[in-house]
């Protein structure tokens, strides 16, 4: 989402838009290219980390549109890095195996049998499915996880803030980790070729234990370490809404903190926005919470005036 993007009103007819039958006029094609060119230049040879999750993963048409977007980014000189989630798929497999799930502050309590299922589903089935979708659309994707080449070293989460008092309290949620060290060498090797890395959020502890990592946290740590131009978080919501339930297109770090303090941002959006703030303060230019239910949302966000969602960055709204 560019600093000065605004929503344009679409033309009323296909003829007004320059569309005749199934063809787009040369004039319209030239205008589209002219509008996209500044953004193509802006992101040329820049890294964009994309957290892929939600409905976009479960809907075939949305997944294919996402794959096409990522391929286009790669062909345009952008360096896309995909980190994916998989909560619903993990829950489905655990149910099949009659393994009960429990959550603490939104994180799945992960004992030894559960972490084995998590790794199997995330680094196995889901990861390879996303790789296959990208490859079927004409790209070249490679699937890895945080354990490969020690990409992500994490430590067990042993304390979390109490939801009511926000005071830290001791917890035991098993093999759930917090990113501590990122070694992006393997990602750089893949990205510097014609390949697209697709990463499952499974990490390893200093003691060699497999740890389940929240996909947003994994993507955030990776984006911060790689000083990405953008971190895109695909979700199942339009973005941050104000108290009138209208989409907020831009938030500075200070505005985001105020939205949390005054209760505009509530519930599960709070940790997501807090994570956005941390990433921006770590050097990423901006984080965008994107509505993954919109086809081709990645291209719309990066290469058009419109944008899809809420951008959190350091700049003021009018900069």
C-alpha contacts under 8 A as a table, 3 or more apart, distances in Angstrom:
res1	aa1	res2	aa2	distance
1	X	5	X	6.58
1	X	288	X	7.75
1	X	301	X	5.36
1	X	302	X	6.09
1	X	304	X	7.80
1	X	305	X	7.03
1	X	306	X	7.07
1	X	307	X	4.79
1	X	308	X	7.53
1	X	311	X	6.64
2	X	5	X	5.25
2	X	302	X	7.83
2	X	305	X	6.74
2	X	307	X	7.70
3	X	317	X	6.92
3	X	318	X	7.06
3	X	319	X	6.40
4	X	317	X	7.88
4	X	318	X	6.88
4	X	319	X	7.60
5	X	305	X	4.79
5	X	306	X	5.98
5	X	307	X	7.40
6	X	305	X	6.23
6	X	306	X	5.93
7	X	305	X	7.16
7	X	306	X	5.27
8	X	306	X	7.30
11	X	14	X	7.56
11	X	16	X	6.03
11	X	17	X	5.89
12	X	16	X	6.85
12	X	17	X	7.90
13	X	16	X	5.14
13	X	17	X	6.42
14	X	17	X	5.01
14	X	18	X	6.38
14	X	19	X	5.10
14	X	20	X	6.97
15	X	18	X	5.06
15	X	19	X	5.32
15	X	20	X	6.17
16	X	19	X	7.42
17	X	28	X	7.47
18	X	24	X	5.97
18	X	25	X	5.46
18	X	27	X	7.60
18	X	28	X	5.95
19	X	22	X	6.92
19	X	23	X	5.77
19	X	24	X	4.63
19	X	25	X	6.23
20	X	23	X	5.38
20	X	24	X	6.39
20	X	25	X	7.35
24	X	28	X	6.45
24	X	29	X	6.58
25	X	28	X	5.31
25	X	29	X	6.26
26	X	29	X	4.97
26	X	30	X	6.08
27	X	30	X	5.19
27	X	31	X	6.27
28	X	31	X	4.98
28	X	32	X	6.13
29	X	32	X	5.17
29	X	33	X	6.25
30	X	33	X	5.15
30	X	34	X	6.06
31	X	34	X	4.99
31	X	35	X	6.13
32	X	35	X	5.19
32	X	36	X	6.20
33	X	36	X	5.09
33	X	37	X	5.95
34	X	37	X	5.32
34	X	38	X	7.68
35	X	38	X	6.82
35	X	39	X	7.95
35	X	304	X	6.98
36	X	39	X	5.49
36	X	40	X	6.20
36	X	303	X	5.33
36	X	304	X	6.13
37	X	40	X	4.95
37	X	41	X	6.23
38	X	41	X	5.19
38	X	42	X	6.10
39	X	42	X	4.79
39	X	43	X	6.23
39	X	302	X	6.78
39	X	303	X	5.21
39	X	304	X	7.47
40	X	43	X	5.50
40	X	44	X	5.93
40	X	76	X	7.02
40	X	303	X	6.77
41	X	44	X	5.13
43	X	46	X	5.10
43	X	47	X	7.77
43	X	77	X	7.75
43	X	78	X	5.95
43	X	229	X	7.57
44	X	76	X	7.17
44	X	77	X	5.14
44	X	78	X	5.24
45	X	77	X	5.33
45	X	78	X	4.99
45	X	79	X	6.19
46	X	77	X	7.88
46	X	78	X	5.49
46	X	79	X	5.80
46	X	228	X	7.01
46	X	229	X	6.02
47	X	78	X	6.37
47	X	79	X	4.55
47	X	80	X	5.98
47	X	81	X	7.37
47	X	226	X	7.77
47	X	227	X	7.84
47	X	228	X	4.83
47	X	229	X	5.63
47	X	230	X	7.10
48	X	78	X	7.31
48	X	79	X	6.03
48	X	80	X	4.96
48	X	81	X	6.24
48	X	223	X	7.80
48	X	228	X	5.63
48	X	229	X	5.80
48	X	230	X	4.96
48	X	231	X	5.92
48	X	232	X	7.45
49	X	80	X	5.92
49	X	81	X	4.72
49	X	82	X	5.97
49	X	83	X	7.41
49	X	219	X	6.84
49	X	222	X	7.82
49	X	223	X	5.91
49	X	228	X	6.69
49	X	230	X	6.42
49	X	231	X	4.86
49	X	232	X	6.27
50	X	80	X	7.12
50	X	81	X	6.05
50	X	82	X	4.88
50	X	83	X	6.13
50	X	219	X	7.30
50	X	231	X	5.87
50	X	232	X	4.71
50	X	233	X	6.10
50	X	234	X	7.43
51	X	82	X	5.93
51	X	83	X	4.78
51	X	84	X	5.50
51	X	85	X	7.49
51	X	215	X	7.06
51	X	216	X	6.68
51	X	219	X	6.12
51	X	231	X	7.71
51	X	232	X	6.12
51	X	233	X	4.89
51	X	234	X	5.92
52	X	56	X	7.39
52	X	57	X	7.07
52	X	82	X	6.66
52	X	83	X	6.07
52	X	84	X	4.61
52	X	85	X	6.48
52	X	233	X	6.93
52	X	234	X	5.55
53	X	56	X	6.10
53	X	57	X	5.47
53	X	84	X	5.82
53	X	85	X	5.22
53	X	86	X	6.90
53	X	234	X	5.98
53	X	235	X	6.44
53	X	292	X	7.81
54	X	57	X	5.78
54	X	58	X	7.11
54	X	85	X	7.87
54	X	234	X	7.11
54	X	235	X	5.56
54	X	236	X	5.68
54	X	292	X	7.15
55	X	58	X	5.10
55	X	59	X	5.98
55	X	62	X	7.93
55	X	235	X	7.69
55	X	236	X	6.27
55	X	292	X	6.88
55	X	293	X	6.32
56	X	59	X	5.51
56	X	60	X	7.86
56	X	62	X	5.10
56	X	63	X	5.46
56	X	66	X	7.69
56	X	234	X	7.90
56	X	292	X	5.54
56	X	293	X	6.01
57	X	60	X	7.51
57	X	62	X	7.32
57	X	63	X	5.65
58	X	63	X	7.37
59	X	62	X	5.35
59	X	63	X	6.03
60	X	63	X	5.10
60	X	64	X	6.15
61	X	64	X	5.19
61	X	65	X	6.19
62	X	65	X	5.02
62	X	66	X	6.07
62	X	293	X	7.15
62	X	294	X	7.70
62	X	295	X	5.69
62	X	296	X	7.66
63	X	66	X	5.02
63	X	67	X	6.17
63	X	133	X	7.37
64	X	67	X	4.99
64	X	68	X	6.22
64	X	133	X	6.47
64	X	134	X	7.43
64	X	137	X	7.18
65	X	68	X	5.09
65	X	69	X	6.25
65	X	295	X	6.02
65	X	296	X	5.42
66	X	69	X	5.05
66	X	70	X	6.29
66	X	295	X	7.38
66	X	296	X	5.91
66	X	297	X	7.60
66	X	298	X	7.13
67	X	70	X	5.18
67	X	71	X	6.20
67	X	133	X	6.56
67	X	134	X	4.84
67	X	137	X	6.69
67	X	139	X	8.00
68	X	71	X	5.13
68	X	72	X	6.16
68	X	134	X	7.20
68	X	137	X	6.31
68	X	296	X	7.95
69	X	72	X	5.12
69	X	73	X	6.25
69	X	296	X	6.19
69	X	298	X	6.26
69	X	299	X	5.89
70	X	73	X	5.06
70	X	74	X	6.35
70	X	80	X	6.57
70	X	298	X	7.81
71	X	74	X	5.14
71	X	75	X	6.20
71	X	134	X	7.38
71	X	138	X	7.51
71	X	139	X	5.55
72	X	75	X	5.03
72	X	76	X	6.01
73	X	76	X	5.06
73	X	77	X	6.54
73	X	78	X	5.12
73	X	79	X	7.10
73	X	80	X	6.67
74	X	77	X	5.47
74	X	78	X	5.16
74	X	79	X	5.93
74	X	80	X	6.45
74	X	194	X	7.74
74	X	196	X	7.57
75	X	78	X	7.30
79	X	191	X	6.50
80	X	191	X	7.85
80	X	196	X	6.74
80	X	197	X	7.74
81	X	191	X	7.84
81	X	196	X	6.64
81	X	197	X	5.56
81	X	198	X	6.55
81	X	199	X	7.90
82	X	196	X	7.90
82	X	197	X	6.25
82	X	198	X	4.79
82	X	199	X	6.03
83	X	198	X	5.97
83	X	199	X	4.74
83	X	200	X	6.07
83	X	201	X	6.85
83	X	215	X	6.83
83	X	218	X	7.56
83	X	219	X	5.89
84	X	127	X	7.60
84	X	198	X	7.44
84	X	199	X	6.47
84	X	200	X	5.84
84	X	201	X	6.95
84	X	215	X	6.31
85	X	122	X	7.39
85	X	200	X	7.23
85	X	201	X	7.09
85	X	214	X	7.70
85	X	215	X	5.23
86	X	89	X	5.40
86	X	90	X	6.17
86	X	121	X	7.76
86	X	122	X	6.35
86	X	126	X	7.08
87	X	90	X	5.14
87	X	91	X	6.17
88	X	91	X	5.06
88	X	92	X	6.18
89	X	92	X	5.07
89	X	93	X	6.32
89	X	121	X	7.19
90	X	93	X	5.23
90	X	94	X	6.13
90	X	117	X	7.22
90	X	118	X	6.09
90	X	121	X	6.19
90	X	122	X	7.71
91	X	94	X	5.12
91	X	95	X	6.14
91	X	101	X	7.50
92	X	95	X	5.18
92	X	96	X	6.36
93	X	96	X	5.04
93	X	97	X	6.35
93	X	117	X	7.45
93	X	121	X	7.82
94	X	97	X	5.07
94	X	98	X	6.06
94	X	99	X	5.00
94	X	100	X	6.86
94	X	101	X	7.61
94	X	114	X	7.43
94	X	117	X	7.13
95	X	98	X	4.85
95	X	99	X	5.86
95	X	100	X	6.90
96	X	99	X	7.70
99	X	114	X	7.39
101	X	108	X	6.83
101	X	109	X	6.88
102	X	108	X	5.89
102	X	109	X	5.48
103	X	106	X	5.64
103	X	107	X	5.24
103	X	108	X	4.47
103	X	109	X	5.54
104	X	107	X	5.29
104	X	108	X	6.53
104	X	109	X	6.77
104	X	173	X	7.41
105	X	163	X	7.35
107	X	176	X	7.96
107	X	214	X	7.62
108	X	173	X	7.35
108	X	176	X	7.77
109	X	173	X	4.47
109	X	174	X	5.97
109	X	175	X	7.66
109	X	176	X	7.29
110	X	113	X	7.89
110	X	114	X	5.32
110	X	115	X	5.67
110	X	173	X	6.04
110	X	174	X	4.90
110	X	175	X	5.21
110	X	176	X	6.27
110	X	212	X	7.62
111	X	114	X	5.22
111	X	115	X	6.12
111	X	173	X	7.59
111	X	174	X	5.13
111	X	175	X	6.10
112	X	115	X	5.32
112	X	116	X	6.45
112	X	174	X	7.72
112	X	175	X	7.18
113	X	116	X	5.30
113	X	117	X	6.58
114	X	117	X	5.13
114	X	118	X	6.13
115	X	118	X	4.81
115	X	119	X	6.10
115	X	175	X	6.58
115	X	210	X	7.28
115	X	211	X	7.09
115	X	212	X	6.65
116	X	119	X	5.28
116	X	120	X	6.19
117	X	120	X	5.00
117	X	121	X	6.06
118	X	121	X	5.29
118	X	122	X	5.87
118	X	212	X	7.07
119	X	122	X	5.27
119	X	123	X	5.42
119	X	124	X	7.07
119	X	202	X	6.56
119	X	212	X	7.65
120	X	123	X	5.78
120	X	124	X	5.04
120	X	125	X	6.91
121	X	124	X	5.23
121	X	125	X	5.09
121	X	126	X	5.98
122	X	125	X	6.34
122	X	126	X	5.30
122	X	127	X	5.95
122	X	200	X	5.67
122	X	201	X	7.30
122	X	202	X	7.52
123	X	126	X	6.71
123	X	127	X	5.35
123	X	128	X	7.64
123	X	143	X	7.92
123	X	144	X	7.04
123	X	145	X	6.01
123	X	199	X	7.89
123	X	200	X	5.23
123	X	201	X	7.84
123	X	202	X	7.22
124	X	127	X	5.63
124	X	128	X	6.09
125	X	128	X	5.56
125	X	129	X	6.09
126	X	129	X	5.03
126	X	130	X	6.31
127	X	130	X	5.40
127	X	131	X	6.30
127	X	143	X	5.99
127	X	144	X	7.69
127	X	198	X	6.92
127	X	199	X	7.10
127	X	200	X	6.20
128	X	131	X	4.89
128	X	132	X	5.99
128	X	143	X	6.36
129	X	132	X	5.06
129	X	133	X	6.27
130	X	133	X	5.12
130	X	134	X	6.37
130	X	198	X	7.59
131	X	134	X	5.33
131	X	135	X	6.18
131	X	141	X	5.29
131	X	142	X	6.32
131	X	143	X	6.22
131	X	198	X	6.79
132	X	135	X	5.01
132	X	136	X	5.99
132	X	141	X	7.74
133	X	136	X	5.16
133	X	137	X	6.38
134	X	137	X	5.21
134	X	138	X	6.64
134	X	139	X	5.34
134	X	140	X	6.85
134	X	141	X	6.31
135	X	138	X	5.18
135	X	139	X	4.62
135	X	140	X	5.31
135	X	141	X	6.18
136	X	139	X	7.10
139	X	195	X	7.80
139	X	196	X	7.80
140	X	194	X	7.00
140	X	195	X	5.09
140	X	196	X	6.10
141	X	195	X	5.41
141	X	196	X	4.47
141	X	197	X	5.88
141	X	198	X	6.71
142	X	190	X	7.85
142	X	195	X	6.61
142	X	196	X	6.06
142	X	197	X	5.14
142	X	198	X	5.95
143	X	197	X	6.08
143	X	198	X	4.74
143	X	199	X	5.93
143	X	200	X	7.70
144	X	148	X	6.41
144	X	197	X	7.19
144	X	198	X	6.24
144	X	199	X	5.01
144	X	200	X	6.37
145	X	148	X	5.71
145	X	151	X	7.73
145	X	199	X	4.92
145	X	200	X	4.44
145	X	201	X	6.15
145	X	202	X	5.76
145	X	203	X	7.18
146	X	149	X	7.88
146	X	150	X	6.55
146	X	151	X	4.88
146	X	152	X	4.68
146	X	153	X	7.64
146	X	199	X	6.99
146	X	200	X	6.62
146	X	201	X	6.02
146	X	202	X	5.15
146	X	203	X	4.49
146	X	204	X	7.10
147	X	150	X	5.11
147	X	151	X	5.93
147	X	152	X	6.28
147	X	153	X	7.76
147	X	202	X	6.54
147	X	203	X	4.99
147	X	204	X	5.48
147	X	210	X	7.93
148	X	151	X	5.81
148	X	186	X	7.74
149	X	183	X	7.97
149	X	185	X	7.88
149	X	186	X	6.43
150	X	153	X	6.39
150	X	182	X	7.85
150	X	183	X	6.52
150	X	203	X	7.96
150	X	204	X	7.29
151	X	182	X	5.60
151	X	183	X	4.72
151	X	184	X	5.77
151	X	185	X	7.42
151	X	186	X	7.00
151	X	203	X	7.70
152	X	179	X	6.70
152	X	180	X	7.60
152	X	181	X	5.99
152	X	182	X	4.81
152	X	183	X	6.44
152	X	203	X	5.25
152	X	204	X	6.62
153	X	179	X	6.19
153	X	180	X	5.83
153	X	181	X	5.04
153	X	182	X	6.37
153	X	203	X	5.91
153	X	204	X	5.25
153	X	205	X	5.51
153	X	206	X	6.69
154	X	177	X	5.47
154	X	178	X	5.24
154	X	179	X	4.34
154	X	180	X	4.96
154	X	181	X	6.69
154	X	203	X	6.20
154	X	204	X	5.98
154	X	205	X	5.04
154	X	206	X	7.30
154	X	211	X	7.26
155	X	177	X	5.16
155	X	178	X	5.49
155	X	179	X	6.73
155	X	180	X	6.70
155	X	205	X	5.51
155	X	206	X	7.34
155	X	211	X	7.95
156	X	174	X	7.44
156	X	175	X	6.32
156	X	176	X	5.63
156	X	177	X	4.38
156	X	178	X	6.27
156	X	205	X	7.60
156	X	211	X	7.39
157	X	160	X	7.59
157	X	171	X	7.61
157	X	172	X	7.63
157	X	173	X	7.30
157	X	176	X	6.06
157	X	177	X	5.35
157	X	178	X	5.97
158	X	170	X	5.77
158	X	171	X	5.18
158	X	172	X	5.94
158	X	173	X	7.55
159	X	168	X	6.20
159	X	169	X	5.26
159	X	170	X	4.21
159	X	171	X	5.01
159	X	172	X	7.78
160	X	168	X	5.25
160	X	169	X	5.55
160	X	170	X	6.58
160	X	171	X	6.67
161	X	165	X	7.67
161	X	166	X	4.75
161	X	167	X	5.06
161	X	168	X	4.07
161	X	169	X	5.96
162	X	165	X	5.51
162	X	166	X	4.64
162	X	167	X	5.33
162	X	168	X	6.00
162	X	169	X	6.35
163	X	166	X	5.56
173	X	176	X	6.42
175	X	209	X	7.96
175	X	210	X	7.03
175	X	211	X	4.96
175	X	212	X	6.16
176	X	211	X	5.23
176	X	212	X	4.73
176	X	213	X	6.03
177	X	203	X	7.60
177	X	211	X	5.33
177	X	212	X	5.82
177	X	213	X	5.30
178	X	213	X	6.59
178	X	217	X	7.65
179	X	182	X	7.56
179	X	213	X	7.58
179	X	217	X	7.34
179	X	218	X	6.70
179	X	221	X	6.63
182	X	221	X	7.28
182	X	222	X	6.59
182	X	225	X	6.61
183	X	186	X	7.76
184	X	187	X	5.19
184	X	188	X	6.14
184	X	222	X	7.63
184	X	225	X	7.78
184	X	226	X	7.26
185	X	188	X	5.10
185	X	189	X	6.24
186	X	189	X	5.10
186	X	190	X	6.33
187	X	190	X	5.22
187	X	191	X	5.97
187	X	197	X	6.60
188	X	191	X	5.07
188	X	192	X	5.85
189	X	192	X	5.42
189	X	193	X	6.92
190	X	193	X	5.61
190	X	194	X	7.63
190	X	195	X	5.71
190	X	196	X	6.74
190	X	197	X	6.32
191	X	194	X	6.82
191	X	195	X	5.87
191	X	196	X	6.04
191	X	197	X	6.69
192	X	195	X	7.69
201	X	212	X	6.82
201	X	213	X	5.45
201	X	214	X	6.85
201	X	215	X	5.56
201	X	218	X	6.01
202	X	210	X	7.00
202	X	211	X	5.89
202	X	212	X	5.13
202	X	213	X	5.77
203	X	210	X	5.96
203	X	211	X	5.15
203	X	212	X	6.53
203	X	213	X	6.75
204	X	207	X	7.90
204	X	208	X	5.74
204	X	209	X	5.47
204	X	210	X	4.75
204	X	211	X	5.64
205	X	208	X	5.08
205	X	209	X	5.08
205	X	210	X	6.51
205	X	211	X	6.78
206	X	209	X	7.46
213	X	217	X	6.94
213	X	218	X	6.27
214	X	217	X	5.27
214	X	218	X	6.18
215	X	218	X	5.00
215	X	219	X	6.07
216	X	219	X	5.23
216	X	220	X	5.99
216	X	233	X	7.32
216	X	272	X	7.62
217	X	220	X	5.05
217	X	221	X	6.12
217	X	275	X	7.32
218	X	221	X	5.30
218	X	222	X	6.23
219	X	222	X	5.14
219	X	223	X	6.01
219	X	231	X	7.75
220	X	223	X	5.14
220	X	224	X	6.10
220	X	231	X	7.26
220	X	275	X	7.18
220	X	276	X	7.67
220	X	279	X	6.06
221	X	224	X	5.23
221	X	225	X	6.16
221	X	279	X	7.49
222	X	225	X	5.18
222	X	226	X	6.13
223	X	226	X	5.20
223	X	227	X	5.86
223	X	228	X	5.13
223	X	230	X	7.75
223	X	231	X	6.37
223	X	279	X	7.41
223	X	284	X	6.95
224	X	227	X	5.05
224	X	228	X	6.59
224	X	279	X	5.65
224	X	280	X	7.87
224	X	282	X	5.66
224	X	283	X	6.32
224	X	284	X	5.94
225	X	228	X	7.91
227	X	282	X	7.90
227	X	283	X	5.84
227	X	284	X	5.33
228	X	231	X	6.84
228	X	283	X	7.98
228	X	284	X	5.44
228	X	285	X	7.41
229	X	284	X	5.79
229	X	285	X	5.48
229	X	286	X	7.07
230	X	284	X	6.32
230	X	285	X	6.13
230	X	286	X	5.39
230	X	287	X	5.78
230	X	288	X	7.53
231	X	284	X	7.47
231	X	286	X	6.67
231	X	287	X	4.72
231	X	288	X	6.34
232	X	287	X	5.90
232	X	288	X	4.95
232	X	289	X	6.17
232	X	290	X	6.64
233	X	287	X	7.52
233	X	288	X	6.14
233	X	289	X	4.87
233	X	290	X	5.78
234	X	289	X	6.23
234	X	290	X	4.83
234	X	291	X	5.93
234	X	292	X	4.82
235	X	238	X	7.83
235	X	289	X	6.88
235	X	290	X	6.00
235	X	291	X	5.42
235	X	292	X	5.27
235	X	293	X	7.74
236	X	291	X	5.84
236	X	292	X	5.94
236	X	293	X	6.29
237	X	290	X	7.65
237	X	291	X	5.43
237	X	292	X	7.70
237	X	293	X	7.96
238	X	241	X	8.00
238	X	247	X	7.00
238	X	290	X	6.71
238	X	291	X	4.74
238	X	308	X	7.56
238	X	309	X	5.59
238	X	310	X	7.96
239	X	247	X	6.39
239	X	248	X	7.22
239	X	249	X	7.94
239	X	289	X	5.64
239	X	290	X	6.24
239	X	291	X	6.49
239	X	309	X	4.67
239	X	310	X	5.11
240	X	247	X	5.90
240	X	248	X	5.60
240	X	249	X	7.80
240	X	265	X	7.29
240	X	269	X	7.83
240	X	289	X	7.83
240	X	309	X	7.48
240	X	310	X	5.94
241	X	244	X	7.46
241	X	245	X	4.97
241	X	246	X	5.09
241	X	247	X	4.54
241	X	248	X	5.55
241	X	264	X	7.64
241	X	265	X	7.65
242	X	245	X	5.14
242	X	246	X	5.41
242	X	247	X	6.47
242	X	248	X	6.29
242	X	264	X	6.01
242	X	265	X	7.83
243	X	246	X	7.38
243	X	264	X	5.76
247	X	309	X	7.48
247	X	310	X	7.46
248	X	251	X	7.30
248	X	309	X	7.76
248	X	310	X	5.92
249	X	309	X	6.15
249	X	310	X	4.47
249	X	311	X	6.07
250	X	310	X	5.50
250	X	311	X	4.75
250	X	312	X	6.02
250	X	313	X	7.75
250	X	317	X	6.61
251	X	254	X	7.83
251	X	255	X	5.61
251	X	256	X	5.73
251	X	310	X	7.28
251	X	311	X	6.14
251	X	312	X	4.83
251	X	313	X	6.48
251	X	316	X	7.96
251	X	317	X	7.43
252	X	255	X	5.08
252	X	256	X	6.09
252	X	312	X	5.65
252	X	313	X	5.04
252	X	314	X	5.14
252	X	315	X	6.03
252	X	316	X	6.08
252	X	317	X	7.45
253	X	256	X	5.10
253	X	257	X	6.31
253	X	277	X	5.93
253	X	280	X	7.97
253	X	312	X	6.55
253	X	313	X	6.04
253	X	314	X	5.70
254	X	257	X	5.22
254	X	258	X	6.30
255	X	258	X	5.02
255	X	259	X	6.14
256	X	259	X	5.08
256	X	260	X	6.48
256	X	273	X	7.13
256	X	277	X	7.81
256	X	312	X	7.48
257	X	260	X	5.19
257	X	261	X	6.29
257	X	274	X	7.97
258	X	261	X	4.92
258	X	262	X	6.05
259	X	262	X	5.39
259	X	263	X	6.09
259	X	264	X	4.92
259	X	265	X	5.46
260	X	263	X	5.34
260	X	264	X	6.11
260	X	265	X	4.94
260	X	266	X	6.83
260	X	270	X	6.67
261	X	264	X	7.78
262	X	265	X	7.84
263	X	266	X	5.97
265	X	269	X	6.30
265	X	270	X	6.06
266	X	269	X	5.85
266	X	270	X	5.60
267	X	270	X	5.88
268	X	271	X	6.20
268	X	272	X	6.91
269	X	272	X	5.08
269	X	273	X	6.10
270	X	273	X	5.28
270	X	274	X	6.08
271	X	274	X	4.91
271	X	275	X	5.99
272	X	275	X	5.11
272	X	276	X	6.32
273	X	276	X	4.84
273	X	277	X	6.26
274	X	277	X	5.13
274	X	278	X	6.38
275	X	278	X	5.13
275	X	279	X	6.28
276	X	279	X	5.18
276	X	280	X	6.25
276	X	287	X	5.87
276	X	312	X	6.72
277	X	280	X	5.24
277	X	281	X	6.14
277	X	312	X	7.33
277	X	313	X	7.81
278	X	281	X	5.16
278	X	282	X	6.12
279	X	282	X	4.98
279	X	283	X	6.70
279	X	284	X	5.93
279	X	287	X	7.47
280	X	283	X	5.38
280	X	284	X	4.75
280	X	285	X	5.99
280	X	286	X	5.81
280	X	287	X	6.92
280	X	312	X	7.75
280	X	313	X	6.20
280	X	314	X	7.05
281	X	284	X	7.16
284	X	287	X	7.43
285	X	313	X	6.33
285	X	314	X	7.43
286	X	311	X	6.61
286	X	312	X	5.62
286	X	313	X	4.46
286	X	314	X	7.39
287	X	311	X	5.77
287	X	312	X	5.26
287	X	313	X	6.56
288	X	309	X	6.65
288	X	310	X	5.50
288	X	311	X	4.26
288	X	312	X	6.11
289	X	309	X	5.49
289	X	310	X	5.24
289	X	311	X	6.47
290	X	297	X	7.22
290	X	301	X	7.95
290	X	308	X	5.52
290	X	309	X	4.45
290	X	310	X	6.71
291	X	294	X	6.00
291	X	297	X	7.03
291	X	308	X	6.14
291	X	309	X	5.79
292	X	295	X	7.37
292	X	297	X	6.32
293	X	297	X	7.84
294	X	297	X	5.34
294	X	308	X	7.96
296	X	299	X	5.61
296	X	300	X	6.31
297	X	300	X	5.00
297	X	301	X	6.00
297	X	307	X	7.95
297	X	308	X	6.28
298	X	301	X	5.19
298	X	302	X	6.24
299	X	302	X	5.25
299	X	303	X	5.42
299	X	304	X	7.24
300	X	303	X	5.70
300	X	304	X	5.26
300	X	305	X	7.82
300	X	306	X	6.67
300	X	307	X	5.56
300	X	308	X	6.62
301	X	304	X	6.28
301	X	305	X	7.83
301	X	306	X	6.85
301	X	307	X	3.98
301	X	308	X	5.39
302	X	307	X	7.05
304	X	307	X	6.54
315	X	319	X	6.29
316	X	319	X	5.45
